[in-house]
Amino acid sequence: MRPVIPYVTAALLFGLGAYGVLRRRNAVLVLMAVELMLNAVNLILVTADTTVRAQLPHSGQVFALFVIVLAAAEIGVGLAIVLQLYRLRASVAVDDVPLTEASAPVPAGATATRPAGPACPPSGGPATDAPEGEK
């Protein structure tokens, strides 16, 4: 077997997965694209193991097994995050996910600055300045 064919196939799979990660808006499809990229890496590892004479026999297959385990764990955690996101937002669109904490809108012409003080509230104190009845 010529090793060029699996390498080109893996490169195409990886490129398709990278395109999916960069262009998709649905979180589930992004996870599927990441899986496609991991499968491309597995194909390269197994092909390199069969074509290259290494000191350790079957080392590429062992690494491929570790990548499969990593992919299974990534899907488990990723789907848990997606389900929680759907419960909170009723959407799994990646563009709608807030990456920072929500803050008050900044008036036009003003610059957004971080308030002075500690990054987190002192221990034992309330997390917000709201009165007791509004918590």
Secondary structure, DSSP 8 states (H G I E B T S, - for coil): --THHHHHHHHHHHHHHHHHHHH--BHHHHHHHHHHHHHHHHHHHHHHHHHS--SSTTHHHHHHHHHHHHHHHHHHHHHHHHHHHHHHHS--BGGG--SS-------TT------SS-SS--TTS-SS---GGG-
